[in-house]
Amino acid sequence: MRIPTLAIFTVLTAAPAVAQTNGGNYPFCMELYLRGGSRNIECRFTSLAQCQATASGQAGSCSANPSYSNVRAPREPANRQPRRGY
């Protein structure tokens, strides 16, 4: 009974993991097309012009990062009581 269980466990854990292609820290990503059909996505650009300048001369393109959110979390209110006039 141990051998079939071990075989099933090995098959399930040997499957390749899907990598996250887009990071949420920067608004623009560059996708480079590499030899052999593979590609590399780098999301580390603050502007489209910066991304395009880096991609210039390479087989790649720039696009908006779908994972980026420029909405910041609301600030927590300070734990201060208003001053009272006596």
BALOBA-1460 file (C-alpha; in Angstrom, 3 decimals):
// residues 86
<rec num="1" residu="m" x="0.000" y="0.000" z="0.000"/>
<rec num="2" residu="r" x="2.917" y="2.328" z="0.611"/>
<rec num="3" residu="i" x="4.317" y="2.094" z="-2.897"/>
<rec num="4" residu="p" x="1.160" y="3.336" z="-4.751"/>
<rec num="5" residu="t" x="0.761" y="6.142" z="-2.228"/>
<rec num="6" residu="l" x="4.396" y="7.141" z="-2.660"/>
<rec num="7" residu="a" x="4.055" y="7.052" z="-6.458"/>
<rec num="8" residu="i" x="0.971" y="9.292" z="-6.392"/>
<rec num="9" residu="f" x="2.663" y="11.706" z="-3.994"/>
<rec num="10" residu="t" x="5.776" y="11.845" z="-6.203"/>
<rec num="11" residu="v" x="3.736" y="12.568" z="-9.334"/>
<rec num="12" residu="l" x="1.749" y="15.318" z="-7.640"/>
<rec num="13" residu="t" x="4.792" y="17.054" z="-6.165"/>
<rec num="14" residu="a" x="6.923" y="16.752" z="-9.300"/>
<rec num="15" residu="a" x="4.633" y="19.001" z="-11.368"/>
<rec num="16" residu="p" x="6.288" y="22.303" z="-12.256"/>
<rec num="17" residu="a" x="5.144" y="25.318" z="-10.322"/>
<rec num="18" residu="v" x="3.682" y="28.286" z="-12.152"/>
<rec num="19" residu="a" x="5.747" y="31.381" z="-11.478"/>
<rec num="20" residu="q" x="4.196" y="34.748" z="-10.872"/>
<rec num="21" residu="t" x="5.004" y="36.795" z="-13.940"/>
<rec num="22" residu="n" x="3.965" y="40.233" z="-12.760"/>
<rec num="23" residu="g" x="5.056" y="41.980" z="-9.614"/>
<rec num="24" residu="g" x="2.863" y="44.504" z="-7.891"/>
<rec num="25" residu="n" x="5.532" y="47.073" z="-7.058"/>
<rec num="26" residu="y" x="5.985" y="48.927" z="-10.355"/>
<rec num="27" residu="p" x="3.501" y="50.160" z="-12.962"/>
<rec num="28" residu="f" x="5.330" y="48.936" z="-16.115"/>
<rec num="29" residu="c" x="6.767" y="45.601" z="-17.236"/>
<rec num="30" residu="m" x="9.210" y="44.627" z="-19.972"/>
<rec num="31" residu="e" x="8.818" y="41.270" z="-21.665"/>
<rec num="32" residu="l" x="12.001" y="39.980" z="-23.294"/>
<rec num="33" residu="y" x="11.839" y="37.187" z="-25.860"/>
<rec num="34" residu="l" x="14.823" y="34.872" z="-25.436"/>
<rec num="35" residu="r" x="16.362" y="32.200" z="-27.622"/>
<rec num="36" residu="g" x="14.585" y="28.889" z="-27.641"/>
<rec num="37" residu="g" x="11.137" y="30.463" z="-27.329"/>
<rec num="38" residu="s" x="11.379" y="31.348" z="-23.668"/>
<rec num="39" residu="r" x="10.607" y="34.775" z="-22.307"/>
<rec num="40" residu="n" x="11.448" y="36.862" z="-19.279"/>
<rec num="41" residu="i" x="9.138" y="39.425" z="-17.704"/>
<rec num="42" residu="e" x="10.645" y="42.146" z="-15.539"/>
<rec num="43" residu="c" x="8.282" y="44.497" z="-13.704"/>
<rec num="44" residu="r" x="10.651" y="47.128" z="-12.340"/>
<rec num="45" residu="f" x="9.930" y="50.303" z="-14.281"/>
<rec num="46" residu="t" x="8.321" y="53.490" z="-13.003"/>
<rec num="47" residu="s" x="7.505" y="54.935" z="-16.435"/>
<rec num="48" residu="l" x="6.792" y="53.659" z="-19.926"/>
<rec num="49" residu="a" x="9.685" y="55.736" z="-21.311"/>
<rec num="50" residu="q" x="12.112" y="54.127" z="-18.849"/>
<rec num="51" residu="c" x="10.927" y="50.670" z="-19.878"/>
<rec num="52" residu="q" x="11.158" y="51.455" z="-23.598"/>
<rec num="53" residu="a" x="14.673" y="52.858" z="-23.206"/>
<rec num="54" residu="t" x="15.769" y="49.639" z="-21.495"/>
<rec num="55" residu="a" x="14.069" y="47.443" z="-24.101"/>
<rec num="56" residu="s" x="15.635" y="49.407" z="-26.966"/>
<rec num="57" residu="g" x="17.849" y="47.152" z="-29.082"/>
<rec num="58" residu="q" x="16.473" y="43.964" z="-27.532"/>
<rec num="59" residu="a" x="13.715" y="41.627" z="-28.642"/>
<rec num="60" residu="g" x="11.129" y="42.841" z="-26.186"/>
<rec num="61" residu="s" x="8.147" y="45.025" z="-25.482"/>
<rec num="62" residu="c" x="6.721" y="47.102" z="-22.639"/>
<rec num="63" residu="s" x="3.243" y="47.131" z="-21.178"/>
<rec num="64" residu="a" x="1.306" y="48.220" z="-18.130"/>
<rec num="65" residu="n" x="1.569" y="45.901" z="-15.143"/>
<rec num="66" residu="p" x="-1.891" y="44.415" z="-14.520"/>
<rec num="67" residu="s" x="-0.933" y="43.585" z="-10.918"/>
<rec num="68" residu="y" x="0.079" y="47.132" z="-10.044"/>
<rec num="69" residu="s" x="-2.270" y="49.165" z="-7.920"/>
<rec num="70" residu="n" x="-1.524" y="52.837" z="-7.413"/>
<rec num="71" residu="v" x="-4.290" y="53.134" z="-4.842"/>
<rec num="72" residu="r" x="-2.652" y="53.427" z="-1.475"/>
<rec num="73" residu="a" x="-4.208" y="52.168" z="1.702"/>
<rec num="74" residu="p" x="-5.852" y="54.889" z="3.793"/>
<rec num="75" residu="r" x="-3.779" y="56.218" z="6.634"/>
<rec num="76" residu="e" x="-4.732" y="55.110" z="10.075"/>
<rec num="77" residu="p" x="-5.929" y="57.932" z="12.304"/>
<rec num="78" residu="a" x="-3.535" y="59.047" z="14.991"/>
<rec num="79" residu="n" x="-4.376" y="57.999" z="18.523"/>
<rec num="80" residu="r" x="-4.525" y="61.573" z="19.748"/>
<rec num="81" residu="q" x="-7.377" y="63.256" z="21.512"/>
<rec num="82" residu="p" x="-8.309" y="66.773" z="20.452"/>
<rec num="83" residu="r" x="-7.104" y="69.532" z="22.742"/>
<rec num="84" residu="r" x="-9.693" y="71.006" z="25.051"/>
<rec num="85" residu="g" x="-9.709" y="74.584" z="26.125"/>
<rec num="86" residu="y" x="-10.122" y="75.004" z="29.864"/>
